[in-house]
Amino acid sequence: MASGEPLTSSAYIVHHLTNLTVGQGFWTLHLDSLIVSGLLGLVAFLGMAKLASRATPGVPGKMQAFVEMLVSFIDQQVKDTYHGKSPLVTPMAITIFVWVLLMNAMDLIPVDFVPMLLGVAGVPYFKVVPTTDPNLTFGMSLSVFVVMIVMGFKVKGFGGFMHEVFTVPFGAKLAPVNLLFRLIEDIAKPISLSLRLFGNMYAGEMVFILIALLGLWQLPLALPWALFHILIITLQAFVFMMLTIVYMSMASESHG
Amino acid sequence: MNINATLIGEAIWFAVFIWITMKYVWPPLAKAMADRQKLIADGLAAGERGKHELELAGKRSADALRDAKAKAAEIIAAAEKRGAQMVEEAKLTAKVEADKVVVAAKAEIAQQVEQARAELRGRVADLAVAGAEQILKREVDAKAHAEMLTALKQEL
């Protein structure tokens, strides 16, 4: 926190919820979100790639066993839900789960730790949990949305896709209604996907900030909330992954 | 909550990480896991096969043992029989040989008796002639009495 500012509760909260930005207007970049999410992703995925390149079919090491357990768990979820052939779905599910889980886990770092540390170095603002930035959640959900639409066209063909858009669920006679329903359904998908994650993490972070305002009382409160929050961190990562798989399976299976 | 170009940046990060996972993380891990699954399945199958073979070998060895025992018993019985037969044969040969020896001895004895008898006959004739010479005290023509003496010899 920059010194000299009056330390009011609202100033404290607002400070914690302000991104480190560069640029103006639309071309503003949230450097904190981009850096934290990028670093976490690079460490996790390059680490996993290095490990996978040394993976043996023989007796696995501890790290390999752990990563295999994780990816085979995700692969099982994909196999249970998605019956298409796209080789993209399992890697995408793995990416989503691991990445979102790690970014959510940033919530467990005490709220003042990173901003204060960087404040000493002269960085005025730093929001350390990238999933509390709707830009990230929308970035992911819109990417998922694009993949979903492309997959729909690829699997069903243009004609099949359009047929489904205009005839499901009420048949060809009510084509405009079907189109409207389809539009609402498909637009709702990325919005609900991103806002669910954003809302949960934002609210969780907010509670951490409010607890941090309580002075000594934060000691007995922060720990239970952090423990409880572990559930939310994992659950939200799992839900994002699972819904993505479900959307992919809906895009590649005909429902009419 | 303001949407801006960060969204594009995050979408790019997302795409990059999906690409890394898709190219370098998932395929080798999936392959390693599938290979291991095959390895374990093969190992279990080999173990099962080994167990089965062991069972078969046990059965075969028991069979061989039983056969060997039967054959040994057979051989011993045959040997015993042959031994008895040989003893019997030897006995028979010995008896025949003994008989032969006895017969030969008897024949020799008879021959010797005959020889002694012939010798005696000759001597008896001489004795008779000498006795008659003594008794008659006169020239007796041996030639003239030879016929008579030969007749006497035959009587003996």
Contacts between the chains, C-beta under 8 A, distances in Angstrom:
chain1	res1	chain2	res2	distance
A	23	B	4	7.9
A	23	B	5	7.0
A	25	B	4	7.6
A	26	B	4	5.3
A	26	B	5	5.9
A	27	B	4	7.0
A	27	B	5	4.9
A	28	B	2	7.5
A	28	B	4	4.3
A	28	B	5	6.4
A	28	B	6	7.1
A	29	B	4	7.3
A	29	B	5	5.7
A	29	B	6	5.5
A	29	B	9	6.2
A	30	B	4	7.5
A	30	B	6	4.2
A	33	B	6	5.8
A	33	B	10	6.8
A	34	B	6	6.3
A	34	B	9	5.0
A	34	B	10	7.0
A	34	B	13	7.3
A	37	B	10	6.4
A	37	B	13	5.7
A	38	B	13	5.3
A	41	B	13	5.8
A	41	B	16	7.5
A	41	B	17	4.6
A	45	B	17	5.0
A	45	B	20	4.4
A	45	B	21	5.9
A	45	B	25	6.4
A	46	B	20	6.8
A	48	B	21	7.4
A	48	B	25	4.6
A	49	B	20	5.7
A	49	B	21	7.9
A	49	B	24	3.7
A	49	B	25	5.1
A	52	B	24	6.2
A	52	B	25	4.9
A	52	B	26	7.7
A	52	B	27	8.0
A	52	B	28	4.2
A	52	B	29	4.8
A	52	B	32	7.8
A	53	B	24	6.8
A	53	B	28	6.2
A	55	B	28	5.2
A	55	B	29	5.6
A	55	B	31	7.9
A	55	B	32	4.0
A	56	B	32	6.3
A	57	B	31	7.7
A	57	B	32	4.9
A	57	B	33	7.8
A	57	B	35	3.3
A	57	B	36	4.5
A	57	B	38	7.9
A	57	B	39	5.9
A	58	B	36	7.3
A	58	B	39	7.5
A	60	B	32	7.6
A	60	B	36	7.6
A	64	B	32	7.8
A	67	B	29	6.8
A	68	B	29	6.0
A	68	B	32	7.4
A	68	B	33	5.9
A	71	B	25	7.5
A	71	B	26	6.7
A	71	B	29	5.5
A	71	B	30	7.8
A	72	B	33	6.3
A	75	B	30	7.4
A	87	B	22	7.1
A	88	B	18	7.5
A	88	B	22	6.5
A	90	B	26	5.9
A	90	B	30	7.9
A	91	B	18	5.9
A	91	B	21	4.1
A	91	B	22	3.7
A	91	B	25	7.1
A	91	B	26	4.6
A	92	B	18	5.3
A	92	B	21	7.7
A	92	B	22	7.7
A	94	B	21	5.2
A	94	B	25	6.9
A	94	B	26	6.2
A	95	B	14	7.3
A	95	B	17	4.8
A	95	B	18	4.8
A	95	B	21	4.7
A	99	B	14	7.6
A	99	B	17	5.9
A	130	B	10	7.7
A	133	B	6	6.8
A	133	B	10	7.9
A	134	B	1	5.4
A	134	B	3	6.6
A	135	B	3	6.1
A	135	B	4	6.5
A	135	B	6	3.7
A	135	B	7	4.4
A	135	B	9	7.9
A	135	B	10	5.8
A	136	B	6	7.2
A	136	B	7	7.7
A	136	B	10	4.4
A	138	B	3	6.6
A	138	B	7	5.4
A	139	B	6	7.5
A	139	B	7	4.5
A	139	B	8	7.1
A	139	B	9	7.4
A	139	B	10	3.3
A	139	B	11	4.1
A	139	B	13	7.8
A	139	B	14	6.2
A	140	B	10	6.8
A	140	B	11	7.4
A	140	B	14	5.3
A	142	B	7	7.3
A	142	B	11	6.7
A	143	B	11	5.0
A	143	B	14	5.2
A	143	B	15	6.7
